[in-house]
Amino acid sequence: MKERVSILDGNNFLVSSSTGDVDPDPKFPTGLFSYDTRFLSTWQLMIDGGRLHELSVDDLQYFEARFFLVPGEPTHYTDARTSVIRHRTIGAAFDEHLTVLNHDDRPVDLTLRVEMASDFADLFEIKDPQGKKGRISAEASHNELLLRYRRDLYQRETVIKTSTRGAIDRRGMTFDIQIPPHGQWETHFRVDMRIIGAKGRDFRESLAAAGTRTTQQVRSELDSWMASAPRLVCDYEPLVVAYRRSLIDLAALRFTSTVGGLQTVAAGLPWFMTLFGRDSILTCLQILPFLPQIIAPTIRLLAANQAVRLDDFRDAEPGKILHEARYGESAGFEEQPHSPYFGAADSTPLFLVLLDEYEQWTGDIQAVKEAEPFARAALAWMDTYADLLGTGYIWYQTRNAETGLVNQCWKDSPDSISYHDGRVPDFPRAVCEQQGYAYDAKIRAARLARSFWNDPAYADRLEREAADLKERFNRDFWIEDRGFYALALDPDGRPVDALSSNIGHLLWSGIVTTDRAPLVAEHLMGPGLFSGWGIRTLATTEKRFNPIGYHVGTVWPFDNSIAAWGLWRYGYRAEAATIAKAIIDASHCFGGRLPEAFAGYDRGQTKFPVQYPTACSPQSWSAGTTPLLIRIMLGLQPDHTRLNSDPHVHPDIGSLGLLGIPGRWGRADVQPAAQPST
């Protein structure tokens, strides 16, 4: 039985126990959330003073769930005379339809109670409780319960209404009910979340796509979203299930920003239901051939939030692309720097990579021209603020020693960057994949400058800089005696010599020289990194390896998709297909939904991938993994006004095709084909 059940609609989500109840839990954020605030921290159903127990839970859609419950402990020896169905949906509001059924041939009298409360916790407070600095109040009337939080001009409200008359107090609602023989009793609860901004109005009223959609509209939007994606033609059931699950999860994670109502994909449930620069960009790169409609709004949103001044608190520097934007109390009162926060050294070059890739697929010249000043500012940041030591590399070190991120790469946990012997380097650090991103960004920006910005001299300069970066990188990062690239350089320019999955990102960027690519591919597919379920974040040969360490031994599906893309780029098609098959097999063990990460145990030790306990699920770049793996196996690549395909499919997957692939060519079909991986 599931321990947690979630329903979500981008900006709004609810996480409950398997009975549908919500109880405050510092280890996992149960509750009803919107824009980083918890609007319900308690939602407990009781009958005659007792809690209920689940028979089953149906996850009908990502925005809808149904719970089948009984009072007391269900046993094999006693037939329950009463049962309860909780049917809930989420859209602009949280709705729960409650049905109590009497299975006896006599009437039954019951007292039904729902405990209701809100702590209005900021998402950061759940991980690190600080105590509220404002005032929480509750007002009960004959038809609703109003919960309110105020701190200066900051105000949030939860309004709870019921369709059936009951006794409403400041802690919940009570209903004394009588149900006839084989009859039922029903009520409907509606919970509205109000985010009060200037002039006492909910700021979401100005957003065209947020806060106003009904559940039926959400259902209709999902149908349109699914219909817009290419149709997969494949007999391998795990891939069919994973592809559909990915499309649904990406729909669920659509997030509407407060900036112009632009829609992008949130990073993941439960901790990261907001805009993340790196995550949003990489997800867009994964899904570009499938769902291009989300890309242009993401580019515009990132450009609109680009840093224009120095701000140590937010790790902001002119030209830098954001890391994370938050809307809760701690960001609003600058107790956290996330309004927005710029503590990522890779989102800026990745922004340029996405801009070029988007144009290659769609031919959207207007977007490229509009983005020119933001792209130039990003390139300028790479050459100035990012080069902390004047060596021509991207380095990072937080400007905010109190609340800034220590590691400003995708492996951002404190112990993720280490030497072979387990020591961690000092700051600043230059991690390897960020140099690859910078190389790729300059090559791509040169194409844009020459083709669309009418600046061939700038293009020539960028290409020279990229060539110089590649030469220096292959001199400084290569570890000759171990035959792979260093994870990073320390402040003294010495290689941080741990073997990690980051070298797969180097292949994707194109910074690897052709003579060294075979060794990189060999390490990626060797027993130290490749578990059989996927490539580990850190090799088993390294001192800090831990199969359940967040960035030091787990397998990340998105990381594997980038490595597979890199292997494909250098001609290692069979190896890319092997990774694709491994990750798709893993997805089958998770019901088609790839989590953020799973344990890095060897496949010979486990018949299934072991769950990582606090992994986000769904998560955007995990949801984007299956589409990218399909692209890789089909060898899809845009070529001006046509789509090229050079398929190399794992033999266990067999026939694979994709129909209605959107792009500058309109819609294209890649008919089913099977290719041996040998």
C-alpha positions as CSV (number, residue, x, y, z in Angstrom):
1,M,0.0,0.0,0.0
2,K,1.3,3.5,-0.8
3,E,2.5,5.5,2.1
4,R,1.8,8.8,0.3
5,V,-0.8,9.7,-2.3
6,S,-0.4,12.9,-4.4
7,I,-2.7,14.8,-6.7
8,L,-1.4,17.9,-8.5
9,D,-2.1,20.5,-11.1
10,G,1.1,22.4,-11.6
11,N,0.9,25.2,-9.1
12,N,-1.4,23.4,-6.7
13,F,-0.8,20.0,-5.1
14,L,-2.0,17.9,-2.2
15,V,0.0,15.1,-0.5
16,S,-1.8,12.8,1.9
17,S,-1.5,9.5,3.6
18,S,-3.0,6.4,2.0
19,T,-6.2,7.1,3.8
20,G,-6.4,10.6,2.4
21,D,-5.6,12.2,5.7
22,V,-3.1,15.0,6.2
23,D,-1.0,15.3,9.3
24,P,2.0,17.6,9.8
25,D,5.2,15.7,9.1
26,P,8.6,17.3,9.1
27,K,10.1,14.4,7.2
28,F,7.7,14.6,4.2
29,P,5.5,17.6,3.3
30,T,2.0,16.3,3.5
31,G,-0.7,19.0,3.0
32,L,-2.3,21.2,0.4
33,F,0.2,23.6,-1.2
34,S,0.2,26.4,-3.7
35,Y,3.1,28.7,-4.6
36,D,5.3,27.4,-1.8
37,T,2.8,27.8,1.0
38,R,0.9,25.0,2.8
39,F,-2.8,25.9,3.0
40,L,-3.9,22.8,4.8
41,S,-1.7,21.1,7.4
42,T,-4.5,19.0,9.0
43,W,-7.3,17.2,7.1
44,Q,-8.3,14.2,9.3
45,L,-11.5,12.2,8.8
46,M,-13.0,10.4,11.8
47,I,-16.2,8.5,12.4
48,D,-17.4,8.2,16.0
49,G,-14.0,9.5,17.1
50,G,-12.0,6.9,15.3
51,R,-9.6,7.2,12.3
52,L,-10.3,5.2,9.2
53,H,-8.2,2.5,7.4
54,E,-7.7,2.0,3.7
55,L,-9.0,-0.9,1.6
56,S,-7.6,0.5,-1.6
57,V,-6.6,3.7,-3.4
58,D,-7.2,4.5,-7.1
59,D,-5.0,7.1,-8.7
60,L,-7.4,8.0,-11.5
61,Q,-5.5,10.9,-13.0
62,Y,-2.7,13.0,-11.7
63,F,-5.3,15.5,-10.5
64,E,-7.8,13.0,-9.2
65,A,-7.8,10.1,-6.6
66,R,-10.3,7.9,-4.9
67,F,-9.9,6.3,-1.4
68,F,-11.9,3.3,-0.2
69,L,-12.0,3.2,3.6
70,V,-13.5,1.5,6.6
71,P,-13.8,2.5,10.2
72,G,-11.6,0.6,12.5
73,E,-9.1,-2.1,11.5
74,P,-10.3,-4.2,8.6
75,T,-10.0,-8.0,9.2
76,H,-10.7,-11.2,7.3
77,Y,-13.2,-12.2,10.0
78,T,-15.5,-9.2,10.3
79,D,-17.4,-7.7,7.4
80,A,-17.5,-3.9,7.8
81,R,-21.1,-2.6,8.0
82,T,-20.0,0.9,7.0
83,S,-17.5,2.1,4.4
84,V,-16.4,5.5,3.1
85,I,-15.3,6.7,-0.3
86,R,-13.3,9.9,-0.6
87,H,-13.1,11.2,-4.2
88,R,-10.9,14.2,-4.6
89,T,-9.7,16.4,-7.4
90,I,-7.5,19.5,-7.7
91,G,-7.6,22.4,-10.1
92,A,-8.2,26.0,-9.1
93,A,-9.3,24.6,-5.8
94,F,-9.2,21.3,-3.8
95,D,-12.5,19.4,-3.9
96,E,-13.4,16.3,-2.0
97,H,-16.7,14.4,-2.4
98,L,-17.3,12.2,0.7
99,T,-19.7,9.3,0.6
100,V,-20.6,7.1,3.7
101,L,-22.3,3.9,2.8
102,N,-24.4,1.7,5.2
103,H,-24.2,-1.9,4.2
104,D,-26.5,-3.1,7.0
105,D,-30.2,-3.8,6.9
106,R,-30.8,-1.5,9.8
107,P,-30.3,2.3,10.0
108,V,-27.1,3.6,11.4
109,D,-26.4,6.7,13.4
110,L,-22.9,8.2,13.1
111,T,-20.9,11.2,14.0
112,L,-18.6,12.3,11.3
113,R,-15.8,14.8,12.0
114,V,-13.2,16.4,9.8
115,E,-10.4,18.1,11.7
116,M,-9.1,21.1,9.7
117,A,-6.2,23.4,10.2
118,S,-3.4,25.3,8.4
119,D,0.0,26.2,9.7
120,F,0.6,28.3,6.5
121,A,4.2,26.9,6.5
122,D,6.6,28.1,3.9
123,L,8.1,25.0,2.2
124,F,11.5,25.8,3.6
125,E,9.9,25.8,7.1
126,I,8.8,22.2,6.8
127,K,12.4,21.1,6.4
128,D,13.7,23.5,9.1
129,P,10.8,24.7,11.4
130,Q,11.4,28.2,12.7
131,G,8.1,29.2,14.2
132,K,5.7,31.6,12.6
133,K,6.4,35.3,12.8
134,G,2.8,36.3,11.9
135,R,-0.6,35.6,13.3
136,I,-2.8,32.6,12.4
137,S,-6.5,33.0,13.0
138,A,-9.7,30.9,12.4
139,E,-13.2,32.1,11.9
140,A,-16.2,29.8,11.8
141,S,-19.6,30.7,10.3
142,H,-22.7,28.7,9.5
143,N,-21.4,27.7,6.1
144,E,-17.6,28.0,6.0
145,L,-14.4,27.9,7.9
146,L,-11.9,30.7,7.2
147,L,-8.3,30.2,8.1
148,R,-6.0,33.2,7.8
149,Y,-2.4,34.1,8.2
150,R,-1.1,37.7,8.3
151,R,2.4,39.1,8.7
152,D,2.6,42.8,7.8
153,L,1.3,43.0,4.2
154,Y,1.8,39.3,3.6
155,Q,-1.6,37.5,3.8
156,R,-2.7,33.9,2.9
157,E,-6.2,32.5,3.4
158,T,-7.8,29.0,3.3
159,V,-11.6,29.0,2.8
160,I,-13.4,25.7,3.4
161,K,-17.0,25.2,2.5
162,T,-19.4,22.2,2.7
163,S,-22.5,21.4,0.8
164,T,-24.2,19.9,3.8
165,R,-25.2,21.7,7.0
166,G,-23.1,20.7,10.0
167,A,-21.6,22.1,13.1
168,I,-18.6,24.3,12.1
169,D,-16.0,25.4,14.7
170,R,-12.5,26.8,14.4
171,R,-10.9,23.4,14.3
172,G,-13.2,21.6,11.8
173,M,-16.7,20.4,10.9
174,T,-18.9,17.8,12.6
175,F,-21.9,16.1,11.1
176,D,-24.4,14.0,13.0
177,I,-25.9,11.7,10.4
178,Q,-28.4,8.9,10.1
179,I,-28.1,6.6,7.1
180,P,-31.1,4.3,6.2
181,P,-30.6,0.6,5.5
182,H,-28.4,0.1,2.5
183,G,-28.4,3.8,2.0
184,Q,-25.7,6.5,1.8
185,W,-24.9,10.0,3.0
186,E,-22.9,12.5,1.0
187,T,-21.3,15.9,1.3
188,H,-18.9,17.9,-0.8
189,F,-16.0,20.0,0.6
190,R,-14.4,22.8,-1.4
191,V,-11.1,24.3,-0.3
192,D,-10.0,27.6,-1.9
193,M,-6.5,29.0,-1.5
194,R,-6.1,32.8,-1.5
195,I,-2.7,34.4,-2.1
196,I,-3.4,38.1,-1.2
197,G,-1.2,40.6,-2.9
198,A,-1.4,44.4,-3.5
199,K,-4.8,46.1,-2.9
200,G,-6.1,43.0,-1.1
201,R,-6.5,41.0,-4.3
202,D,-5.3,37.5,-5.1
203,F,-2.3,38.1,-7.5
204,R,-3.3,35.0,-9.5
205,E,-6.3,36.8,-10.9
206,S,-4.1,38.5,-13.4
207,L,-2.7,35.2,-14.7
208,A,-4.6,33.9,-17.7
209,A,-3.9,30.2,-16.9
210,A,-3.7,30.0,-13.2
211,G,-6.2,29.9,-10.4
212,T,-9.3,29.8,-12.6
213,R,-9.4,26.3,-14.2
214,T,-12.0,23.8,-13.3
215,T,-11.3,20.1,-13.0
216,Q,-13.2,19.5,-16.3
217,Q,-10.9,22.1,-18.0
218,V,-7.8,20.3,-16.5
219,R,-9.1,17.0,-18.0
220,S,-9.7,18.6,-21.3
221,E,-6.2,20.2,-21.3
222,L,-4.7,16.8,-20.6
223,D,-6.5,15.3,-23.6
224,S,-5.2,18.1,-25.9
225,W,-1.7,17.8,-24.5
226,M,-1.6,14.0,-25.1
227,A,-3.0,14.4,-28.6
228,S,-0.3,17.0,-29.5
229,A,2.5,14.6,-28.8
230,P,3.9,12.1,-31.4
231,R,2.3,8.7,-31.4
232,L,4.7,5.9,-30.3
233,V,4.5,2.7,-32.3
234,C,6.2,-0.1,-30.3
235,D,5.4,-3.6,-29.1
236,Y,7.7,-3.4,-26.0
237,E,5.1,-2.8,-23.3
238,P,7.5,-1.2,-20.7
239,L,8.4,1.5,-23.2
240,V,4.8,2.1,-24.2
241,V,3.8,2.5,-20.5
242,A,6.8,4.7,-19.7
243,Y,6.2,7.0,-22.7
244,R,2.6,7.6,-21.7
245,R,3.5,8.1,-18.1
246,S,6.1,10.7,-19.0
247,L,3.7,12.7,-21.1
248,I,1.1,12.7,-18.3
249,D,3.7,13.6,-15.6
250,L,5.0,16.5,-17.8
251,A,1.4,17.7,-18.1
252,A,1.0,17.5,-14.3
253,L,4.1,19.5,-13.7
254,R,3.2,22.5,-15.9
255,F,3.7,25.6,-13.8
256,T,2.4,29.1,-14.4
257,S,4.8,31.8,-13.4
258,T,3.8,35.1,-12.0
259,V,5.8,36.8,-14.8
260,G,3.3,37.3,-17.6
261,G,1.5,34.0,-16.9
262,L,4.2,32.2,-18.8
263,Q,4.0,28.4,-18.5
264,T,6.9,26.1,-18.0
265,V,7.6,22.8,-16.2
266,A,8.2,22.7,-12.5
267,A,11.1,20.7,-11.3
268,G,9.4,18.1,-9.2
269,L,7.0,17.0,-6.4
270,P,7.0,17.7,-3.5
271,W,10.0,20.0,-2.8
272,F,10.5,21.7,-6.1
273,M,7.1,22.7,-7.6
274,T,8.5,25.9,-9.1
275,L,10.8,27.2,-11.8
276,F,14.3,25.8,-11.8
277,G,16.7,27.1,-14.4
278,R,18.8,24.0,-14.9
279,D,16.0,21.6,-14.6
280,S,13.6,23.5,-16.8
281,I,16.3,23.9,-19.5
282,L,17.4,20.2,-19.5
283,T,13.8,19.0,-19.5
284,C,13.1,21.3,-22.5
285,L,16.0,19.8,-24.3
286,Q,14.7,16.3,-23.6
287,I,11.2,16.9,-24.8
288,L,11.8,19.3,-27.7
289,P,10.9,16.8,-30.4
290,F,7.8,15.9,-28.6
291,L,6.2,18.9,-26.9
292,P,7.8,22.1,-28.4
293,Q,5.0,24.3,-27.2
294,I,6.5,24.5,-23.7
295,I,10.0,25.7,-24.9
296,A,9.5,29.3,-26.1
297,P,7.6,30.3,-22.9
298,T,10.5,28.8,-20.9
299,I,13.1,30.7,-22.8
300,R,11.2,34.0,-22.4
301,L,10.7,33.3,-18.7
302,L,14.3,32.6,-18.1
303,A,15.3,35.7,-20.1
304,A,12.8,37.9,-18.1
305,N,14.5,36.8,-14.9
306,Q,18.1,37.2,-16.0
307,A,20.2,39.0,-13.5
308,V,21.1,42.6,-14.3
309,R,23.1,43.6,-11.2
310,L,25.4,42.2,-8.5
311,D,23.6,40.9,-5.5
312,D,25.6,38.8,-3.1
313,F,22.6,37.6,-1.1
314,R,21.0,36.1,-4.2
315,D,24.3,35.0,-5.9
316,A,23.3,37.3,-8.8
317,E,25.7,38.6,-11.4
318,P,24.8,40.5,-14.6
319,G,23.9,38.1,-17.3
320,K,23.4,35.1,-15.1
321,I,20.4,32.8,-15.6
322,L,18.5,32.0,-12.4
323,H,18.7,28.8,-10.4
324,E,15.4,28.9,-8.6
325,A,12.4,31.1,-8.0
326,R,10.2,30.9,-4.9
327,Y,7.0,32.7,-3.8
328,G,6.7,31.8,-0.1
329,E,7.0,33.8,3.1
330,S,10.7,33.3,3.6
331,A,11.6,34.5,0.1
332,G,9.2,37.5,0.4
333,F,10.8,38.6,3.6
334,E,14.3,37.9,2.3
335,E,15.0,35.2,4.9
336,Q,15.9,33.0,1.9
337,P,17.5,34.4,-1.3
338,H,15.1,32.7,-3.6
339,S,13.2,35.6,-5.1
340,P,14.8,34.6,-7.4
341,Y,18.1,32.8,-6.5
342,F,21.0,32.5,-9.0
343,G,23.2,29.9,-7.3
344,A,23.9,27.8,-10.4
345,A,26.9,28.1,-12.7
346,D,25.5,25.9,-15.4
347,S,22.0,27.3,-16.2
348,T,23.6,30.2,-18.1
349,P,25.5,28.2,-20.8
350,L,22.6,25.7,-20.9
351,F,20.3,28.6,-21.7
352,L,22.3,29.2,-24.9
353,V,22.3,25.6,-25.8
354,L,18.5,25.4,-25.5
355,L,18.1,28.6,-27.6
356,D,20.0,27.1,-30.5
357,E,18.5,23.7,-30.2
358,Y,15.0,25.2,-30.2
359,E,15.7,27.1,-33.4
360,Q,17.1,24.1,-35.1
361,W,14.0,22.1,-34.4
362,T,11.3,24.7,-34.9
363,G,12.7,27.5,-37.1
364,D,11.4,30.1,-34.7
365,I,13.7,32.9,-35.8
366,Q,11.7,35.5,-33.9
367,A,12.4,33.9,-30.6
368,V,16.2,33.9,-31.4
369,K,16.1,37.5,-32.4
370,E,14.2,38.5,-29.3
371,A,16.6,36.6,-27.1
372,E,19.8,38.2,-28.6
373,P,20.5,40.8,-25.8
374,F,19.9,38.1,-23.2
375,A,22.2,35.6,-25.0
376,R,24.9,38.2,-25.4
377,A,24.6,39.0,-21.7
378,A,24.9,35.3,-20.8
379,L,28.0,35.0,-23.0
380,A,29.5,38.0,-21.3
381,W,28.9,36.5,-17.9
382,M,30.7,33.3,-18.9
383,D,33.8,35.4,-19.9
384,T,33.8,37.7,-16.8
385,Y,32.1,36.8,-13.5
386,A,32.2,33.1,-14.1
387,D,35.9,33.1,-14.6
388,L,36.8,33.7,-11.0
389,L,40.5,32.8,-11.4
390,G,41.1,34.2,-14.8
391,T,41.9,30.8,-16.3
392,G,39.2,30.8,-19.0
393,Y,37.0,28.3,-17.1
394,I,33.7,28.5,-15.4
395,W,34.3,28.4,-11.6
396,Y,31.8,28.7,-8.8
397,Q,31.9,29.9,-5.2
398,T,28.8,31.3,-3.4
399,R,28.7,35.0,-2.6
400,N,26.3,34.2,0.3
401,A,28.2,32.3,2.9
402,E,25.1,31.9,5.2
403,T,22.3,30.6,2.9
404,G,23.9,30.2,-0.5
405,L,24.4,26.8,-2.2
406,V,27.8,25.4,-1.7
407,N,27.9,23.3,-4.9
408,Q,26.5,25.2,-7.8
409,C,26.4,22.3,-10.3
410,W,23.7,19.7,-10.9
411,K,25.2,17.5,-8.2
412,D,24.6,20.2,-5.6
413,S,24.8,18.2,-2.4
414,P,27.8,19.1,-0.1
415,D,29.7,15.9,-0.6
416,S,29.2,15.4,-4.4
417,I,32.5,16.8,-5.5
418,S,35.4,14.8,-4.1
419,Y,38.8,13.4,-4.9
420,H,39.4,9.7,-5.5
421,D,40.4,9.3,-1.8
422,G,37.3,11.0,-0.5
423,R,38.6,14.4,0.3
424,V,36.6,17.4,-0.8
425,P,38.4,20.3,-2.6
426,D,38.4,23.9,-1.6
427,F,36.6,26.7,-3.4
428,P,36.3,27.9,-6.0
429,R,35.7,24.8,-8.1
430,A,35.5,24.2,-11.8
431,V,33.5,21.1,-12.5
432,C,34.1,19.4,-15.8
433,E,30.6,19.3,-17.3
434,Q,30.2,23.1,-17.0
435,Q,33.3,23.6,-19.2
436,G,31.6,21.3,-21.8
437,Y,28.4,23.3,-21.6
438,A,30.4,26.5,-22.1
439,Y,32.1,25.0,-25.1
440,D,28.8,23.9,-26.7
441,A,27.2,27.2,-25.8
442,K,29.9,29.2,-27.7
443,I,29.7,27.0,-30.8
444,R,25.9,27.3,-30.9
445,A,25.9,31.0,-30.1
446,A,28.4,31.5,-33.0
447,R,25.8,29.9,-35.4
448,L,23.1,32.2,-34.1
449,A,25.3,35.3,-34.4
450,R,26.3,34.4,-38.0
451,S,22.8,33.4,-39.1
452,F,20.4,35.6,-37.2
453,W,22.2,38.4,-35.4
454,N,24.1,39.7,-38.4
455,D,27.4,39.7,-36.6
456,P,29.9,37.4,-38.3
457,A,32.9,38.9,-36.5
458,Y,31.3,38.0,-33.1
459,A,30.7,34.5,-34.5
460,D,34.3,34.1,-35.5
461,R,35.4,35.2,-32.0
462,L,33.2,32.8,-30.3
463,E,34.4,29.9,-32.4
464,R,38.0,30.8,-31.7
465,E,37.2,30.9,-27.9
466,A,35.5,27.6,-28.1
467,A,38.4,26.0,-29.9
468,D,40.8,27.4,-27.3
469,L,38.6,26.2,-24.5
470,K,38.5,22.7,-25.9
471,E,42.3,22.5,-26.2
472,R,43.0,23.8,-22.7
473,F,40.3,21.5,-21.2
474,N,41.7,18.4,-22.8
475,R,45.1,19.4,-21.4
476,D,44.1,20.4,-17.9
477,F,41.2,17.9,-17.1
478,W,42.6,14.7,-18.6
479,I,44.0,12.2,-16.1
480,E,46.5,10.2,-18.1
481,D,47.1,7.4,-15.7
482,R,43.5,6.7,-15.1
483,G,42.2,7.4,-18.6
484,F,39.3,9.7,-17.9
485,Y,38.5,13.4,-17.3
486,A,38.7,14.9,-13.8
487,L,35.4,15.6,-12.0
488,A,36.7,19.1,-11.4
489,L,39.7,21.4,-10.9
490,D,40.5,22.6,-7.4
491,P,41.6,26.3,-6.8
492,D,45.3,25.3,-7.5
493,G,44.3,23.9,-10.9
494,R,44.8,20.3,-9.7
495,P,42.4,17.6,-11.0
496,V,39.7,16.4,-8.6
497,D,40.3,12.8,-9.7
498,A,37.0,10.9,-8.9
499,L,35.4,8.8,-11.6
500,S,31.9,10.1,-12.1
501,S,29.0,10.1,-14.5
502,N,29.8,13.7,-15.4
503,I,32.0,12.4,-18.2
504,G,28.9,11.4,-20.0
505,H,27.9,15.1,-20.1
506,L,31.2,15.9,-21.7
507,L,30.4,13.6,-24.6
508,W,27.1,15.3,-25.1
509,S,28.8,18.7,-25.2
510,G,31.3,17.7,-27.8
511,I,34.3,18.9,-25.9
512,V,35.9,15.4,-25.8
513,T,38.6,14.7,-28.5
514,T,37.8,11.8,-30.8
515,D,40.9,9.9,-29.6
516,R,39.7,9.9,-26.0
517,A,36.1,9.1,-26.6
518,P,36.7,5.3,-26.6
519,L,38.1,5.5,-23.1
520,V,35.3,7.6,-21.9
521,A,32.7,5.3,-23.3
522,E,34.5,2.3,-21.8
523,H,34.4,3.9,-18.3
524,L,30.7,4.8,-18.6
525,M,29.8,1.2,-19.5
526,G,32.3,-0.4,-17.2
527,P,31.4,-2.1,-13.9
528,G,32.5,0.8,-11.8
529,L,29.8,3.2,-13.2
530,F,27.3,1.0,-15.0
531,S,25.1,-0.9,-12.6
532,G,23.0,-2.8,-15.1
533,W,20.1,-0.5,-14.2
534,G,22.0,2.6,-15.4
535,I,25.1,4.7,-14.9
536,R,25.9,5.6,-11.3
537,T,26.7,9.1,-10.3
538,L,30.0,8.0,-8.7
539,A,31.9,4.8,-9.5
540,T,32.2,2.0,-7.0
541,T,36.0,2.5,-7.1
542,E,35.8,5.9,-5.3
543,K,36.1,6.4,-1.6
544,R,32.8,8.2,-1.2
545,F,30.8,5.7,-3.2
546,N,27.5,4.9,-1.6
547,P,24.7,3.2,-3.6
548,I,22.1,5.2,-1.6
549,G,24.1,8.4,-1.5
550,Y,22.2,11.2,-3.2
551,H,25.0,12.2,-5.7
552,V,27.7,9.7,-4.8
553,G,26.4,6.4,-6.1
554,T,22.7,6.5,-7.0
555,V,21.4,6.2,-10.6
556,W,19.7,9.3,-12.0
557,P,17.6,8.7,-15.1
558,F,18.1,12.1,-16.5
559,D,21.9,11.8,-16.1
560,N,21.7,8.6,-18.0
561,S,19.7,10.1,-20.8
562,I,22.4,12.8,-21.3
563,A,25.2,10.2,-21.2
564,A,23.3,8.1,-23.8
565,W,22.9,11.3,-25.9
566,G,26.6,11.9,-25.7
567,L,27.5,8.3,-26.6
568,W,25.2,8.6,-29.6
569,R,26.9,11.8,-30.7
570,Y,30.3,10.0,-30.8
571,G,28.9,7.0,-32.6
572,Y,28.5,4.6,-29.7
573,R,25.0,3.6,-30.7
574,A,24.9,0.2,-29.2
575,E,26.1,1.6,-25.8
576,A,23.4,4.3,-26.0
577,A,20.8,1.6,-26.7
578,T,22.0,-0.5,-23.8
579,I,21.5,2.5,-21.4
580,A,18.1,3.2,-22.9
581,K,17.0,-0.4,-22.3
582,A,18.3,-0.4,-18.7
583,I,16.5,2.7,-17.8
584,I,13.3,1.6,-19.5
585,D,13.5,-1.7,-17.6
586,A,13.9,0.3,-14.4
587,S,10.9,2.4,-15.2
588,H,8.8,-0.8,-15.5
589,C,9.6,-1.6,-11.9
590,F,8.2,1.9,-10.9
591,G,5.0,1.5,-12.8
592,G,6.4,3.5,-15.8
593,R,7.2,6.6,-13.7
594,L,10.9,7.2,-13.3
595,P,11.8,8.7,-10.0
596,E,14.4,11.4,-9.5
597,A,17.0,8.8,-8.5
598,F,17.2,5.2,-7.4
599,A,19.9,3.1,-5.6
600,G,23.1,2.2,-7.4
601,Y,23.2,-1.5,-6.4
602,D,24.5,-3.9,-9.1
603,R,21.7,-5.5,-11.1
604,G,23.1,-8.9,-10.2
605,Q,22.3,-8.1,-6.6
606,T,18.7,-7.0,-7.1
607,K,15.8,-8.2,-9.3
608,F,14.5,-4.6,-9.2
609,P,15.9,-1.1,-8.8
610,V,15.9,-0.1,-5.1
611,Q,14.0,3.1,-4.3
612,Y,15.8,6.1,-3.0
613,P,13.7,7.1,0.0
614,T,13.3,10.9,-0.6
615,A,13.3,11.0,-4.4
616,C,11.0,13.5,-6.1
617,S,8.3,11.7,-8.0
618,P,7.1,12.9,-10.5
619,Q,10.2,14.9,-11.5
620,S,10.5,16.9,-14.7
621,W,13.8,15.7,-16.1
622,S,13.0,12.1,-15.0
623,A,9.8,12.5,-16.9
624,G,11.7,13.8,-19.9
625,T,14.1,10.9,-19.9
626,T,12.0,8.4,-21.8
627,P,11.2,10.8,-24.7
628,L,14.9,11.6,-25.0
629,L,15.8,7.9,-25.0
630,I,13.3,7.4,-27.8
631,R,14.9,10.2,-29.8
632,I,18.3,8.7,-29.3
633,M,17.3,5.2,-30.3
634,L,15.6,6.6,-33.4
635,G,18.6,8.8,-34.2
636,L,16.5,11.9,-34.7
637,Q,18.3,15.0,-35.8
638,P,16.9,18.2,-37.4
639,D,18.5,19.1,-40.8
640,H,17.2,22.5,-42.0
641,T,13.7,21.7,-43.3
642,R,13.8,18.0,-42.9
643,L,14.1,15.4,-40.1
644,N,16.8,12.8,-40.3
645,S,16.6,9.4,-38.6
646,D,19.3,6.8,-38.1
647,P,17.7,4.3,-35.8
648,H,19.7,1.9,-33.5
649,V,17.2,0.1,-31.3
650,H,18.1,-2.5,-28.6
651,P,17.0,-5.9,-29.9
652,D,14.9,-6.6,-26.8
653,I,12.8,-3.6,-27.6
654,G,12.4,-4.6,-31.3
655,S,10.3,-2.5,-33.6
656,L,10.1,1.2,-32.8
657,G,8.6,4.1,-34.6
658,L,7.2,7.6,-33.9
659,L,4.4,9.3,-35.9
660,G,3.7,13.0,-36.1
661,I,7.0,14.5,-34.9
662,P,6.6,18.3,-34.8
663,G,9.2,20.6,-36.2
664,R,10.0,23.2,-38.8
665,W,9.0,20.5,-41.4
666,G,5.5,20.4,-40.0
667,R,4.8,16.8,-38.9
668,A,7.1,13.9,-39.8
669,D,6.8,10.1,-39.3
670,V,9.6,7.7,-38.5
671,Q,8.1,4.4,-39.4
672,P,8.8,1.4,-37.1
673,A,12.2,-0.1,-37.6
674,A,14.3,-2.5,-35.6
675,Q,18.1,-2.4,-35.6
676,P,20.5,-4.8,-33.9
677,S,22.6,-3.3,-31.1
678,T,25.6,-5.4,-32.0
